[in-house]
Amino acid sequence: MVVGLDHAINEIANKAADILGDDTVIVVSSDNGGSVWFGGMNVPFRSGKLNQFEGGVRVPAFAIDLSKDKRYLGKEGRQFRNMMHISDWLPTFLAWSNSTHLLKNIEMDGLDQSKVI
C-alpha cells in the first residue's frame, strides 16, 4: 500500500488541486505501527501494531498545503515534532474552515492543533 502511495501521491495532489481547489490540505498518516510479526520495522521504537509502546502508536505522517499562500501549514519543508493524535485532525480541519460551530454540543476527544502546526 505504501509503495502504491509513493507512486501516486503526485497524481493525488494534482487531482485534489484541480477538483477541490486552493482550500485543500492532504494528510497522509499510518493507522499505527508496523506489524513486527510480518516484517514490520518500527526501529528505533519498541514493539509495533496492537501495542502501547511507541512502535505501536508513533507513526510517520506528512501533510501538503495546496493553498497558494500556504495559509494552513505555512512555509514548506518544516517538521512538526510535537505529539498529535489522529483524533486531532477533525477539530483542526474545522478550525481551518471556520466551522467549529459544528462541534457544538458534541464531545470530542481531539483538540484543535491549527495554531501549533
ABEGO torsion letter per residue (X at the ends): XAAAAAAAAAAAAAAAAAAAEABBBBBBBBABBBBAAAGBBAOABBEBBGBABAAAABBBBBBBBABAAGAAAEBBGBBBABBBBAAAAAAAAAAAAGAAAAABGBBBABBBAAAAX
